[in-house]
Structure formats: structure tokens, C-alpha cells
């Protein structure tokens, strides 16, 4: 089934059609019915649900009828939320699981409705009133289906099969250093819009200009030459756009704006209105570019004082999804002295990006093209492209995002380079205003000199390196003798370095798994980094300990990656203060 879907995707991609409807922009700015809450579920380990037509939610009509399943009697789970953390027996479960939600709705004549999923990991098949709406692959990006005319007046039945089995041809593939949290991990909502509505829009500063905004508005369901008004009241800006025969209007206008930055995270209310629809958003405006080895924000060089973050909830070991989760994680980043976060290794919740933006944190956003995936497989490329498109479609108005990362630690081979070049081209086409990057980990060597010479360096705007001197190779002191050279005159960021230590485990600085070892490694790394002239920033690995089934050392790891500067209970380790001090110094220069 999955393989067939993969190939179907390739074909659909080639003809420019997808199984699901184009994504609705700015879901928070729409009239929605939140379907969060308690859903009935059936765990379907042997995958019999499709054959037994679980999507019909059948109940025996008389005592003689055979029905071998029951949503009503099989238990419940919360949505949003991964299943692994909600029931002990599901901690390591990977497989299909069926969700059911019955909701009451009264469709209004002349309106259109969509069912919108913030994310479902990994593969979802969606049924409304026993009819299949479509499928979606990719665990961290949103998707929606139009359901106009399919909703009943009164009770409606929504059934979703979510299958999180890992596979060789998926993105990511079989092996990751994080928990494969399955389920409806983000909100499910029913969205109502008018017949002709504003599908999406892109409103940002024009590339290279701090005085002009440029972008497009896409209407859905209109005849050619419709009008859309674009307003930024606070900036006293108001213009009327006229769409072409595809419902699209592009624009470029001068406007005087106060620019968004970590020191001034200024957001403007932006209002788009068409004859039948109106959407409000909060948008920031800033420029981002590179000059030689510098990253320039609003025309001035900036050093990215960052930290890498996984989307894992503090205190409860689960996929994060709430505002409290966002505020805890980003609050710690602020306390460290960060002006930037690397949201690894997949697109995080939209609310996380919006919160970072409000707090003045720049963002690196990434798709899970991670370690080794099936580089030769066109279906895998189609899935990666789809995830990239959905990520950019969701977040293209977020000023905080400055970097789109297309990969993490991928091998140096020609098939991989072709694959990543295709993704790089997509980024350039979809959003030319931001910078392109990828975390690389293969370097050349000449004595004590490390050479950043992965041919992928040619493709990206910002060179990023994951490097583990003193942890996966050599001793922490080796950093003292290591120099770095790049093959391109481009900014270099260290996207990862780090060491593991459970909070409260102490010993000699030379003893692994102790806070002292971790802190010592940070001292050596930071001393090395200070000596690199092209260094434009860093995001050490990682803010908080996180669950990972590949970290098996009992009493030390217990299925957690312990490279956090904080424990998963929010306790600060010694290395936290070392990095904090370094960032304080950097900020005062
Ligand atoms: C890496 C990966 C990251 C791992 C980390 C580690 O290079 O990018 O996902 O968790 O190393 O701890 O090994």
C-alpha cells in the first residue's frame, strides 16, 4: 500500500496534482471548530482495520450480526498528543492505530469546509462519514482536505488511521536518534471559509530591500480579476491588488516599517480582504543576507547565539504541542542568552515558531532528511519535496525563520548530492528571501586542519557543521589544536557539538558521562570556536535531554540522549552556565 502510494505521489507530482487540497495559510486566522479532545481508538497491530472497514464504525444491528471491532469499547486517547506517552503499553508501539471522533456540525449554505491536520506521524488515511478523503505521508507538516458537501447536518463521523511504522523509503528512514512518536500529534480542526476565499499569501520584505514589501496573494474559487485589499494599518499602508485568471496577484510596494530583530521583535497586524473573505495575521519584516563570511540581519552583521532543540515536552517525555511547552523550551533558550534556535530535525509546531518570533528568537527550520535515506528512490525524493513545500507553505510569513535546512548529516555521495540539489532548487523557487543551509558532518583533514569541503557547500548559503571532537572522536583537548578552513567564502555555523551527562552525575573532568566532562568539553569547544574568523554562529547539541530508543546504556542513558544542557526535568547542568557566560560575553561585544 505504502509503496503504491509513494509511486502515485511521484506521478501526481509530475502532473502537479496532490491527493490532498493545497494548504490553507494561517489556520489561526480562520473560523475553526477545534476537534481537540478525547478520541476513541483501536490499536491495529496486525493491520486488519482496512479489510474490516473500521472507517464505517459499524455496530451490530441485531444480536446475530458479526462485527469484530468496537471503537466504543477499545479505549481513548487525547488529541493532540502522541500515543506512546499516553499509555505505558504503547511506549514502544509502532504500527497502525485508528482514531474516531464523532462531532456535530450544521453546514451553512454557501460556505466551504476543510478538515485540517497540524501533523500526523507518519502516514494518515482520513475518512469522513465512511468515505475516504485521502492520504498523507510525512510526520511533521500540516495537510488538509476539502469536505464541502460531505458533511451531514448533525452528527458526523471522522475516522483516521495513523501508521507510524518506519520504512526504508520514508523521510526520515529507519534510523533516527529521537523517539518515533506516533499519532495525531497536533490539532485537528474543521475550517469554514466562504465560497471564494483567501487561500494563502506571502507578505515579506522584497529580497534585498528594507523599504519595499513584495509577495503574492492566492484566492480560491474566484473568477479572474478579483480584488484583494492588503492593509498594514499601523504603517498606514493600504493597497488594492487585482488577481489574474488563476486567482493570483503579485505585488511590490514601498512602505516604511520598523524592522523585526531579536532586540525589537516588532510584529504588524496585516489584514487581507477580498469581496467575501478577510484574514488577519501578525507579520514581522526584516532582511537577511550574507556577505562573504558574515550573516547580515537588517544590513548588520549578526552572530547567531543559538541552541538546538527537539520538539519534546519538558517534564512529561512526550511530543510537545502546547504553549506551555513552547514557553518552557524557548524561555530556557532566552535564559542561556540565545538570539537564535535551531529547531531540529523536522518542522516543529507552528505555535513554537510563532512564539520564537514573539520572543525575538531567530529560527533555523529543518525537514527530516536525516542520516541515510533512499537517495536513489524517486518516491523518497517526492516525499522530501512534499514535506519541504508544506513546511514553507505553513511558515513563509514568519520573519523569525532565516534558514531553511534541507538535510542533517548525510553521506557524501553523488546520488545524495543530486537529491539535495533538487531540494535546494525548490527552496530557491518557493522562497528566495531566506537563506539555504544543511548540517554537514564530513570534513577533510590536513594535519590539525579540518576542511569544510563537502560539495554540498557549493549549494548552500550558510555552511553548517556538526562536529563531536571529544565525544565521538578523540579527547576534548584535541579541540585546542584544531583549526578550521572552508572551501567557500561563506558564513560558517556550528550546528552541533556536545557531550552526554545525566544531571547530578559527578566525577573527574576526564570521566565520561559526568557533568564535569560535559562542561570541560564545552570549554575546549568554545575556545576553538573563538579562533575561527568565518564563524557566524552556533547551536550546540542540545537544549534538553530527550527520549531516544538508540541510547541504551542502563543507569546513564535509559533511552535518553543525555547531551542536554538541562535534564528533561528542567535541571540545569554545569555546561549550561558555561555556554550562558560565553553568550553573555558575545552579546556585550
Ligand atoms: C548528531 C545528530 C543528532 C544526534 C547527535 C548525537 O550528529 O545530528 O540528531 O542526536 O548527533 O547525540 O549523537
Boltz pocket constraint, residues with backbone or C-beta under 6 A from the ligand:
constraints:
  - pocket:
      binder: B
      contacts: [[A, 177], [A, 345], [A, 408], [A, 409], [A, 466], [A, 496], [A, 541], [A, 561], [A, 563]]
      max_distance: 6.0
